[in-house]
C-alpha cells in the first residue's frame, strides 16, 4: 500500500509537473510572440516616417533635376554661362545634400556646377570610369533615368548620382546628373537611426548602400523603397537587438503563468475593442452601410486603380425626397426604419464593383467601377429611381418614397472625390427641382 501510494504520488507529481511545464512553455511562448509582434509593429509604424524622410531627400533632388532638364531641353541659349546662372538660382538655399550638377555630352562631362570645386571632372569621359561605366551607358542606350550609389566620384569622395538622358531636337545629346554628398547622406541616415533607436541596412539592386551599424538577423523587417529610377531594399532592426527585453520571460515561471493569462485577456479585450472601433469608424451605426469617413479612403484607392487601368468610375448622389416631411408626419422611428429598408434594398440592387455609402441624413453616395460612358451611368441611376419608386418600403400603402439622383464621372468630371461629389450633388438638386 505504501509503495502503491508513493508510486501514485510520483505519477501524479510527474503529471502535474509536466502539465505545469507545458502551460509555462505555452504562456511564455504567447507572451514572447506578443512582445515580438508589438516590437515589429512599432518599427513598422516608425518606418513610415523614416521612409518619408528618405524619399523626400531623393525626390527633392530628382524634381530639381527634372526642372533643370526642362530648362536645358527647351532653352535656345544653351551655353556654359547661362547654365551656371540657372543652376545658381535653382539651388540657392537648397538643403538636400547636393554636391554638384553635371552636364554630359554623350558620355563626357562638359560642365559641372559649382565650377570652382569641380573643374577636375570637366572633360572626363565617364564611360571609361569603371565605377560609372555601366550606368552611364545604360542611361545612354536605354533612355531611362537611374539613381546610382554609393559611387567613388571623379573629383574625390563618395556620392549618390541621379542621371537623366538629355534629348535636344529629338536627338540624344547626353545626360544631366545631380550628385548628393554621400557623407552627408550617411550622416542623415545615422541621425534617423539614433532618433528611432534602430539600425538600417539599405541594398540597391547592385550595391550595399548603407550598413554602418547593422548586423544580419533573420528576424529583421524588410521594406522596399522604390520609384521609376531606383529600388532599395531596407532592412530594419532595433538598435539593441531583437532579444533585448526577453530576459524577464525566463524568470519566475509561476508568476509568468499568471501574467500570461492577464496579458492574454488584455490582448483579447484590446482586439475586440479595436475591431469594434474600426467597424464603427467605417460604418453608419443605423443602416450598417459604409460612412463618409470610409468613402474617402475607398474612393482614393479606387481612383488610383482606375487611373492605372484607365477605366471610368461613376459617382451617384442620392437624396430621399421629402424625407423631413416623413419624419415630421410619421415620427423619427418610422424615418429610421425607412432609411434601414432603403439601404437594404439598394444593397440588393448593387452588383460587383458597386458600393453604397450613407454620408448623412437621407443622403447616399454610390460608386460604380468600370463604367463605359455617361449614358450607361445615367441608365443605372434611372434604374435606381424606378426601383425605389416601385418598391413598397412600408406596410402602409400610402407611405412611399422617391429619390432624386445626380451623377458625375471620373476622370472626365474631376480627379478627386470632392469635385466629383459637388458636380453630382448639383445634378441631384436639379433633378429634385424638376421632380418636386
C-alpha positions in Angstrom: 0.0 0.0 0.0 2.8 2.4 0.9 4.7 1.6 -2.3 1.5 1.9 -4.3 0.7 5.3 -2.7 4.2 6.5 -3.4 4.0 5.3 -7.0 0.7 7.1 -7.5 2.0 10.2 -5.8 5.1 10.1 -8.0 3.0 9.7 -11.1 0.7 12.5 -10.0 3.7 14.7 -9.3 5.3 13.9 -12.6 2.0 14.6 -14.5 1.4 17.8 -12.6 4.9 18.9 -13.3 4.6 18.1 -17.0 1.3 19.9 -17.2 2.7 23.0 -15.5 5.8 22.9 -17.7 3.6 22.7 -20.8 1.4 25.6 -19.5 4.5 27.5 -18.7 6.0 26.9 -22.1 2.9 28.0 -23.9 2.4 31.0 -21.7 6.0 32.2 -22.2 5.7 31.5 -25.9 2.5 33.5 -26.1 4.0 36.4 -24.2 7.1 36.3 -26.3 5.1 36.4 -29.5 3.0 39.3 -28.3 6.1 41.1 -27.2 7.9 40.4 -30.5 4.9 41.3 -32.7 4.4 44.6 -30.8 8.1 45.4 -31.4 7.7 44.7 -35.1 4.6 46.8 -35.3 6.3 49.7 -33.6 9.2 49.5 -36.0 6.8 49.3 -38.9 5.0 52.4 -37.8 8.3 54.3 -37.4 9.4 53.2 -40.8 6.5 55.0 -42.4 8.1 58.2 -41.1 11.6 57.1 -42.0 10.5 56.2 -45.5 9.0 59.7 -45.9 12.3 61.4 -44.8 14.5 59.3 -47.2 12.0 59.6 -50.1 11.8 63.3 -49.6 15.6 63.8 -49.9 15.7 61.7 -53.1 12.6 63.0 -54.8 13.5 66.6 -54.0 16.8 66.2 -55.8 15.1 64.4 -58.6 12.5 67.1 -59.0 15.2 69.8 -59.1 17.0 67.8 -61.8 13.8 67.5 -63.8 13.3 71.2 -63.5 16.8 71.7 -64.8 16.1 69.2 -67.6 13.1 71.2 -68.8 15.3 74.3 -69.0 18.1 72.6 -70.9 15.7 70.9 -73.2 13.8 74.0 -74.2 16.3 76.9 -73.9 17.8 78.4 -77.1 20.7 79.9 -75.1 22.3 76.6 -74.2 25.8 77.7 -73.1 28.0 77.4 -70.1 27.3 80.9 -68.7 23.6 80.6 -68.9 23.5 77.1 -67.5 25.6 78.1 -64.4 23.4 81.1 -63.8 20.3 79.0 -63.9 21.7 76.4 -61.6 22.8 79.1 -59.1 19.2 80.3 -58.9 17.8 76.8 -58.8 19.9 75.5 -56.0 20.1 78.7 -54.0 19.4 77.9 -50.3 19.0 74.2 -51.1 19.4 71.9 -48.2 19.3 68.5 -49.9 22.9 67.4 -49.6 23.6 68.5 -53.2 27.3 68.3 -54.1 27.2 69.1 -57.8 25.2 69.0 -61.0 26.8 67.8 -64.2 26.0 68.3 -67.9 27.3 65.5 -70.0 27.7 65.5 -73.8 27.4 61.9 -75.0 29.4 60.4 -72.0 31.8 63.2 -71.3 31.3 65.9 -68.7 31.4 69.3 -70.3 30.1 71.5 -67.4 29.9 70.8 -63.7 28.2 73.1 -61.2 29.6 74.6 -59.0 32.5 75.0 -61.3 35.1 76.2 -58.7 35.1 72.9 -56.9 34.5 70.5 -59.8 36.8 71.7 -62.6 38.9 68.5 -62.4 35.9 66.5 -63.6 35.3 68.5 -66.7 36.4 66.7 -69.8 36.3 63.2 -68.1 34.7 60.5 -70.3 32.6 58.6 -67.7 32.3 55.6 -70.0 36.0 55.0 -69.2 35.5 55.2 -65.4 34.9 51.6 -64.2 32.6 52.6 -61.3 30.3 54.6 -63.5 30.6 53.0 -67.0 27.7 50.6 -66.8 25.2 53.1 -65.6 26.3 55.9 -67.9 25.9 53.6 -70.9 22.6 52.2 -69.6 21.1 55.7 -69.5 22.5 56.4 -73.0 21.3 53.3 -74.7 18.1 52.5 -72.7 17.0 56.1 -72.4 16.0 55.7 -68.8 16.6 57.7 -65.6 18.7 56.0 -62.9 20.0 56.6 -59.4 23.4 55.0 -58.7 25.3 54.9 -55.4 27.4 54.9 -53.5 29.9 55.9 -56.2 33.5 56.9 -56.0 33.4 60.4 -57.6 36.0 61.6 -60.2 36.7 64.6 -58.0 37.0 62.5 -54.9 34.7 61.4 -52.2 31.5 59.3 -52.2 28.3 60.4 -53.8 24.9 59.2 -55.0 24.1 60.2 -58.6 20.7 60.6 -60.3 21.1 60.6 -64.1 18.6 61.6 -66.8 19.0 61.2 -70.5 19.1 64.6 -72.2 17.2 64.9 -75.5 17.7 68.1 -77.7 16.0 68.5 -81.0 14.7 64.9 -80.7 18.2 63.5 -80.6 20.2 62.1 -77.7 22.6 64.8 -76.7 23.9 63.4 -73.5 22.9 63.4 -69.8 22.3 65.6 -66.8 23.1 64.4 -63.4 22.8 65.5 -59.8 25.2 64.3 -57.1 24.3 64.4 -53.5 27.1 64.1 -51.0 27.5 60.5 -49.6 29.0 61.6 -46.3 26.1 63.9 -45.6 23.5 61.3 -46.6 25.2 58.7 -44.4 25.1 61.2 -41.5 21.4 61.8 -42.2 20.7 58.1 -42.1 22.7 57.8 -38.8 20.6 60.6 -37.3 17.5 58.6 -38.3 18.9 55.5 -36.6 19.6 57.5 -33.4 16.2 59.2 -33.5 14.2 56.0 -33.9 16.5 53.7 -32.0 17.1 51.3 -34.9 19.8 50.1 -37.2 19.4 50.2 -41.0 20.8 48.2 -43.9 20.0 49.5 -47.4 20.6 47.4 -50.5 20.2 48.6 -54.1 20.0 46.1 -57.0 23.8 46.1 -57.3 25.3 47.6 -54.1 25.1 47.8 -50.4 24.0 51.4 -49.9 24.3 51.7 -46.2 25.0 49.3 -43.3 27.2 51.2 -40.8 25.7 49.8 -37.6 23.9 46.8 -38.9 24.4 43.1 -38.1 22.4 40.5 -40.0 19.5 38.8 -38.2 16.8 36.6 -39.8 14.1 38.3 -37.7 14.8 41.8 -39.2 12.0 43.5 -41.1 12.4 44.1 -44.8 10.8 47.0 -46.6 11.1 48.3 -50.2 11.5 51.9 -51.2 11.3 52.4 -55.0 10.1 54.5 -57.9 10.8 54.7 -61.6 14.5 55.3 -61.3 15.7 53.3 -58.2 14.7 50.4 -56.0 16.1 49.9 -52.5 15.5 47.0 -50.0 15.7 48.4 -46.5 16.3 46.1 -43.5 15.4 47.4 -40.1 16.3 46.0 -36.6 16.0 47.6 -33.1 19.4 49.0 -32.1 19.6 46.9 -29.0 18.7 43.7 -31.0 15.6 41.6 -31.0 16.5 39.7 -27.8 16.7 42.7 -25.6 13.8 42.7 -23.1 13.2 39.0 -23.3 15.2 38.2 -20.1 12.2 38.6 -17.9 10.5 35.7 -19.7 12.9 33.3 -18.1 12.1 34.4 -14.6 9.5 33.3 -12.0 7.7 30.6 -14.0 4.5 30.5 -11.9 4.3 34.3 -12.0 4.7 34.2 -15.7 1.7 31.8 -15.9 -0.5 34.3 -14.1 0.9 37.2 -16.0 0.3 35.4 -19.4 -3.3 34.9 -18.5 -3.7 38.6 -17.8 -1.9 39.6 -20.9 -4.0 37.1 -23.0 -7.1 38.6 -21.6 -5.9 42.1 -22.2 -4.9 41.3 -25.8 -8.3 39.8 -26.3 -10.2 42.8 -25.0 -7.9 45.2 -26.9 -8.5 43.2 -30.1 -12.3 43.2 -29.6 -12.3 46.9 -28.7 -10.1 47.7 -31.7 -12.3 45.7 -34.1 -15.4 47.3 -32.7 -13.9 50.8 -33.0 -12.6 50.1 -36.5 -16.1 48.9 -37.6 -17.8 52.0 -36.1 -15.2 54.3 -37.7 -16.1 53.0 -41.2 -19.8 52.1 -40.9 -23.0 54.0 -40.3 -24.5 52.9 -36.9 -28.1 53.0 -38.2 -28.0 51.3 -41.6 -24.8 49.4 -41.4 -23.6 51.0 -44.7 -20.1 52.4 -45.1 -20.0 56.0 -43.9 -18.5 59.3 -45.2 -15.1 58.6 -43.5 -14.7 55.3 -45.3 -16.0 56.8 -48.6 -12.8 59.0 -48.8 -10.5 56.1 -48.2 -12.3 53.8 -50.6 -12.5 56.4 -53.4 -8.9 57.4 -53.1 -7.8 53.8 -53.5 -10.3 53.2 -56.3 -9.3 56.3 -58.3 -5.6 55.2 -58.2 -6.5 51.8 -59.5 -8.8 53.3 -62.2 -6.1 55.7 -63.3 -3.6 52.8 -63.7 -6.0 50.6 -65.5 -7.6 53.5 -67.5 -11.2 53.0 -66.8 -14.1 55.3 -65.7 -15.8 55.4 -62.3 -19.3 56.6 -61.9 -20.5 58.7 -58.9 -24.2 58.7 -58.0 -25.5 61.0 -55.3 -29.0 60.1 -53.9 -31.3 62.1 -51.7 -34.6 60.8 -50.4 -37.4 63.2 -51.5 -39.4 65.0 -48.7 -37.8 62.9 -46.0 -38.1 65.7 -43.4 -41.9 65.6 -44.1 -41.9 61.9 -43.4 -40.1 62.4 -40.1 -42.4 65.2 -39.1 -45.6 63.3 -40.1 -44.8 59.8 -39.0 -42.1 60.2 -36.5 -38.3 59.6 -36.4 -38.8 55.9 -35.6 -40.6 55.4 -38.9 -38.0 57.6 -40.6 -35.2 55.4 -39.2 -37.0 52.3 -40.4 -37.3 53.8 -43.9 -33.6 54.5 -44.0 -32.8 50.9 -42.9 -35.1 49.4 -45.5 -34.0 51.7 -48.2 -30.4 50.8 -47.5 -31.1 47.1 -47.6 -33.0 47.4 -50.9 -30.2 49.5 -52.5 -27.6 47.0 -51.4 -29.6 44.3 -53.1 -29.7 46.3 -56.3 -25.9 46.7 -56.5 -23.7 44.5 -58.5 -20.0 43.5 -58.3 -17.8 46.6 -58.3 -20.6 48.8 -56.9 -20.7 50.2 -53.3 -23.1 52.4 -51.4 -22.3 54.9 -48.6 -24.5 56.8 -46.2 -22.9 60.2 -45.8 -25.5 61.8 -43.6 -29.3 62.2 -43.0 -31.1 60.9 -46.1 -28.2 61.4 -48.5 -26.3 58.5 -50.0 -23.4 58.1 -52.5 -22.9 55.1 -54.8 -19.6 54.4 -56.5 -19.7 52.3 -59.7 -16.5 50.8 -61.1 -15.6 50.4 -64.8 -18.5 52.5 -66.3 -18.1 52.7 -70.0 -19.7 56.0 -70.6 -22.1 58.7 -69.3 -25.1 57.0 -71.0 -24.6 53.8 -69.0 -24.2 55.8 -65.8 -27.5 57.7 -66.5 -29.3 54.4 -67.2 -28.1 52.9 -64.0 -29.2 55.9 -61.9 -32.6 55.8 -63.7 -32.9 52.1 -62.8 -32.3 53.1 -59.1 -35.0 55.7 -59.3 -37.5 53.3 -60.8 -36.7 50.5 -58.3 -37.4 52.8 -55.3 -40.5 54.3 -57.0 -42.0 50.8 -57.4 -40.7 49.5 -54.0 -43.2 49.1 -51.2 -41.0 50.3 -48.4 -43.5 50.1 -45.6 -46.7 48.1 -44.9 -48.7 51.4 -45.1 -49.6 51.7 -48.8 -49.8 55.4 -48.5 -46.3 55.6 -47.2 -43.9 55.5 -50.2 -40.7 57.3 -51.2 -38.9 58.6 -54.2 -35.4 59.7 -54.7 -33.5 62.4 -56.6 -30.2 61.4 -58.2 -27.2 63.2 -59.7 -24.2 61.8 -61.4 -20.6 62.6 -62.3 -17.8 60.6 -63.9 -14.1 60.1 -63.0 -11.9 61.2 -64.6 -13.9 63.2 -67.1 -15.6 65.5 -64.5 -12.8 65.6 -62.0 -9.8 63.8 -60.3 -10.9 63.8 -56.7 -14.0 62.9 -54.7 -14.8 66.5 -53.5 -15.0 67.8 -57.1 -17.0 64.8 -58.3 -19.4 64.9 -55.4 -20.1 68.6 -55.8 -20.9 68.1 -59.5 -23.2 65.1 -58.8 -24.8 67.0 -55.9 -25.7 69.9 -58.2 -27.2 67.5 -60.7 -29.1 65.8 -57.9 -30.6 69.2 -56.8 -31.5 69.9 -60.4 -33.3 66.5 -60.6 -35.1 67.3 -57.3 -36.2 70.7 -58.7 -37.5 69.1 -61.9 -39.4 66.4 -60.0 -40.9 68.2 -57.0 
